[in-house]
Amino acid sequence: MVEHYYRNVHAVVFVYDVTKMASFQNLKTWIQECNGHRVSSSVPRVLVGNKCDLVDQIQVPSNTALKFADAHNMLLFETSAKDPKESQNVDSIFMCLACRLKAQKSLIYRDVEREDGRVRLTHQPDPKSNCPC
Ligand SMILES: Nc1nc2c(ncn2[C@@H]2O[C@H](COP(=O)(O)OP(=O)(O)OP(=O)(O)O)[C@@H](O)[C@H]2O)c(=O)[nH]1
């Protein structure tokens, strides 16, 4: 059954609760499981700390989460599903993922040139890109 979640996956969002250290510590297990299902390293992954509106109950400091995100090559978003004004909102996570996926597609379909049977990457970063991340 779990296999279905990983088949043809395009992006992975790891979510923890900033008010529960255990949920942050469990991320390692989730990442291992994801890797165990051979999710390609080209599939974008983001880390999301939710419930950041509960400022008095925070157990996972932002810098701890940021180090973890960096170590696993992920962007970190701290969000609140309850209060969109708090920090980054949930929409921006999906905008970021959409942007990354679109950029990858452009690389594959637009920027690969075939010359004399050889593949050459010609991608240049788009200065007009309004990607939020
Ligand atoms: N304050 C606050 N509450 C939230 C937030 N997101 C979810 N909740 C609340 O947390 C409770 C659990 O939400 P669920 O969507 O059921 O999440 P869950 O992962 O199944 O449950 P938990 O592990 O208990 O968080 C509900 O009462 C939600 O209203 C948030 O960003 N801020």
The ligand as an ORCA input file, in Angstrom:
! r2SCAN-3c Opt
* xyz 0 1
  N      -2.419     26.523     16.227
  C      -2.363     25.722     15.169
  N      -3.085     24.600     15.132
  C      -3.003     23.819     14.046
  C      -2.189     24.144     12.921
  N      -2.321     23.163     11.997
  C      -3.183     22.259     12.509
  N      -3.592     22.662     13.743
  C      -4.497     21.990     14.645
  O      -3.901     20.782     15.094
  C      -4.888     19.770     15.253
  C      -4.508     18.557     14.443
  O      -4.587     18.889     13.066
  P      -4.645     17.775     11.962
  O      -4.832     18.466     10.658
  O      -5.642     16.747     12.376
  O      -3.179     17.246     11.968
  P      -2.584     15.838     12.444
  O      -1.183     15.779     11.923
  O      -3.517     14.743     12.043
  O      -2.568     15.937     14.037
  P      -1.488     16.445     15.094
  O      -0.315     15.516     15.011
  O      -2.212     16.346     16.422
  O      -1.098     17.863     14.795
  C      -6.229     20.380     14.830
  O      -6.881     20.829     15.992
  C      -5.790     21.552     13.960
  O      -6.727     22.577     13.989
  C      -1.453     25.367     12.979
  O      -0.691     25.758     12.073
  N      -1.564     26.104     14.118
*
